[in-house]
Amino acid sequence: MQRAKLKQNSSVMNSILIKKIDQVTQGLGYLSTQLTEKVSKDNAFVIANYIVAQKTEVNCADTYRRNMLNTLMSLSIKLENKPFKEMDREDIIFYLDSFRKTEKIDPLHKWIGTYNELRQRLVKFFRWLYAPNVKAIDRRTPEFIDDIPKLKRKEISIYKPTDLWTPEDDVLFLKYCPSKRERCYHTLSRDASA
């Protein structure tokens, strides 16, 4: 009798999980399959609940949902589906450090932008995880993630002078651009040093 009840509860939980995953991955294609196949049920349930909460709190866009799902799924997979509540500072640093690149591979240090963006997503997620029933503005950042610093870029700008258009490039663009509106915008922005 007890086993039958446990099986029934398990199938109900699976059904709820599948519905939630379908809801949070609607319109995002392959993410539904990844979330059900590569992420543990417990972590998938937490991720789905977080995305539902974000939809309610901030009416998040599809791009935000996709980015957040990818970040949380890759965190779970990288840490071998360790439950989110059991993750600590070393786990988060291990995950973030996996995005570091050598000077030879990434001389402009673009990986720092990725690192900082992922860190910020994780801060927001862990704030929610430890206080889901508190208003977003009143949530506190857990200590284990709060002291992971944001990294500073080494370059003032990632753009080089060769990345900017020359006056010859402008003339060529204006010659072949079919839209008067775009030509006007381009000319005004160039004259205003934009």
Secondary structure, 3 states (H helix, E strand, C coil): CHHHHHHHHHHHHHHHHHHHHHHHCCCCCCHHHHHHHCCCHHHHHHHHHHHHHHHHHHCCCHHHHHHHHHHHHHHHHHCCCCCHHHCCHHHHHHHHHCCCCCCCCCCCCCHHHHHHHHHHHHHHHHHHHHCCCCCHHHCCCCHHHHCCCCCCCCCCCCCCHHHCCCHHHHHHHHHHCCCHHHHHHHHHHHHCCC
